[in-house]
Amino acid sequence: MSDIIEENIENPDKAEVWLSRSNPHHRATGLIPNFQDMVNHQFYKNESTLDELNLQNHYRTDSAGLLIEVTCKHLQQNHQQIQENIRTLSQDKNAIMNSWQKTYTPKRLWQEWLSYSTDSSKRFLQTVDVLKERGDIFLEHELAGCPPVLDYDYQVIMDASKFERPCNYVLLRIEPPEGIVTNDNERPYIIIDPRAGHGAGIGGFKHESQVGVALNQGHPVYFVAFKRLPEPTQTIADITYAEGKFVREVEKRHPNAESPVIIGNCQGGWAALILAATNSDIKGPIVLNGAPISAWSGEVGINPMRYKAGVNGGTWLSMLSADMNNGVFDGAALVDNFEKMTPYRNYVGKYYDLYKNPQANRQRFLDFERWWGGFFLMNDKEIQWIVENIFIGNRLARNTAQLEKGTNIDLRNVKAPIIAFASRGDDITPPQQALTWILDAYSDERDVEVCGQRIIYMIHEQVGHLGIFVSSKIANHEHTGIASIMDMIEVLPPGLYELDIDRIEGSGQEKTFTVDLKRRTFEDLSQAIGDNRTDEELFKAVHRYSMTQTQAYEHNLRPLVKAMSNETSAQFMRTMHPLRLQRSIWSSKNPLAVAACNLSKAITTTTDNQRSEDFVPTQKTQKTHQPSDVYARVKLPAIESMQQDNLFLQVEKMFMDSVRVTLDFWRDWQGRYTESMFFGIWSMPWFREYGESVGSRRLLNKDELHELPKVEEALTKIAEGGFNEAVVRMMILCNIVADNNIDRDQLMRLTEVLTEQEPFTHLSHTDLAAMIHTQTLIVRFAEDASIKSLSTLIETKPERIDAFKLVYYVVGNKSEDKNPDTLSMMNDIKTVLDLTDADIK
């Protein structure tokens, strides 16, 4: 042994490092433990046992708390629902009693019955006629291959079935209607529709839609559609590859325009996010409309759909369904699940709305049913990937998903600005599922800035899931507001923002409104969507158990199911699916349907005026009939006038309300039963421990963000630069830091200064983006020093005056309104730059 080694061993400070005395396994190897060692070992063992018991007690406490919370919410919801039902039925009863009091003679009662029966018979025959027309449209649509239901003409640009990695996706270019002119130098829009059982076209279903908003503003619009049948070897990775080629083709066609805006509706949203995360060259804004990304998230007692995997079974059920269909998953199964979420609306309500006024509601009903009844197929590998990585595994939000072997999906790699649109009225994708991924992918809002990311979210209060894509009000309000800032979003400093649209005036081309971008923190976002996420921990055990079930199915049952399935049996199963059967059976192929249609045409001698869909049926002036002509004048279809207070019409309304409250109660009871069973099973301590091995990608410690190389590199440049860096820094300080808000007018002026005025015009987009990112980090992590160093960046007084005037121009009326924080920040900057009010004027 050398002298240096002996000296190191004998040095007490150095020797203590290697002894690891605090380690419970501390003991020299090869020596028999002495009594002291035994005592120490038992002490460590007892300590570890106590820790385990404390953890079990913590799990039990959480479990009891969750069960109590769920039970209390269910009792409260039951009470509220019963009260609402009693109120509704009481109103119906009072209306019936009022109508009964007006029907004071048998003659009047007979007249009301004749009026109601003749009118309702006419509406019934017209309704079955429309349903026959729906069946014919369904069959024609199927024979045509279920083309997109776009309300615009289009041209086919690319067909991905011819790619080296084929899939069934197609790139279309929307032809602007007459009177609308688009500019190829304007930023193009690419809309990706959801492939969730239905066909493509919902984003351009009406002229007042996402497509219409973009066309009206002069933007070229492209649409990513898909065929009904998947390519035999198609995977989610192949689709992402095709979408990437689509984006690059659009960029080639518009070389003088900004990078395309990519809009993803529902599942098209997570597809767009995956596309941006795996293709770093995609820089254009990404808009996520009602996109379910964080499938584990939701509100206890409100969103029970997410618990079904923990009660009904895991991924293996979708695999079984695909195997029974000869390796293809039937999208009708997804549509059937959607319909079960609102049974009254889908099983009764939409038909009753049609029956109330068949003539007025016919076209709208048929247009929607053309899309809703177009059922598309997926390969087994596609549905398995979707279920495992999003709906059960939640891997996409946890940053652990792989697009394919060797290709990780890290949402932090997205460099394009993101706008996420959610709604509290969306029961399919609640705000938690649309926005919680932000909290999971980043440590806090400063981490978003470090990544150079701009994330803007907007939460609507009422609109439903489909309304996000097809509602005319949403198109004219939220989508127009989003489009109004799209060309300026790149100059926005990195960070987390909330989009607020307010003070709407006028309509059509004359409409005006204000758009504010408010800087938010993760705490703000958590409060907006609900910060209680304890129940999400339970899904880890569900995910692990689902993987175990999948392996068991693959090795035991799957070979048998595949051996028993072929294309003939698969086509028979798809044809006999209730959603297809109810359409095909009531069509021109059915003699009874044809007879009913002919009867309707034969007896229809008058046509009512077009009436509102909310008007049941048209209100006419009550006529007085003599007893002798009551029977002679009544004939089918109804030509008798009928008041809205008709006794039998009120009875009909009460009956339909009774059906509605019954089906809604059954739906809610099922959801509450599923939720209670989920918590009763998966909140048990041993299941909590079973799921502990399912982890997420490790996030950075938010207290150590200032030590990141990007931040340290930016802070070394705090005194570097000149006029451009100083102006950008001052604008960030005044607009974002001091006021926590930037409105659309300020954003327009900021864009004008940074892209159209000297000396910024010579900067490339890449250089400008890098400058804004660097100055944002400097301001965020060294605000005081960033202000003090401004005098170093601009040394001459004329330049300081010019720089401050630019900032004053961008801030605009805020200084005139004497916003205290903004005004204070501007005064601090003037002091540092040694400027006076006289210098500025």
Disulfide bonds with the S-S distance in Angstrom:
none
